[in-house]
Amino acid sequence: MVERLLNKYRKNIVMLDSILQWALNPTSKSAGYGFEKNYDHIMENLKITHDLSIPEVEKVIKELREELSEFLKEEGEIYEIQKNIIAEINKSHYPIFFKFIKRRISKASKEIINFLNIYKRHPVGYNDLQAQY
């Protein structure tokens, strides 16, 4: 089921990104998984990352919800499903992310490129690039 879903969007970085963000949801089962709360975060991330308008990002989130509705019925398996999504993206779909990142870096300002170079070469490991930025 995971492989079929990801293959459906194998050329759509925005949908793959939204599915990956959903899979990275850190909320526990006891907290109701927090998917509803995370849709707002995913929407904001997609809007900024992919330079989408509000109607465009709302359409993506609607499609994401529809695609994942079957997965959410499998409540007991949700962590396994998330793990499978992340593994499958790492195994078979990372080139589209890599291409997207390369394209974004090629258009980035000198300041951003310098920051990324400092981050990449710094002897201390940073856990969160966004926090440092």
Secondary structure as UniProt FT lines:
FT   HELIX           2..8
FT   TURN            9..11
FT   HELIX           13..23
FT   HELIX           29..31
FT   TURN            32..34
FT   HELIX           35..49
FT   TURN            50..51
FT   HELIX           54..73
FT   HELIX           75..77
FT   HELIX           78..88
FT   HELIX           89..93
FT   HELIX           94..106
FT   HELIX           110..121
FT   HELIX           129..132
//
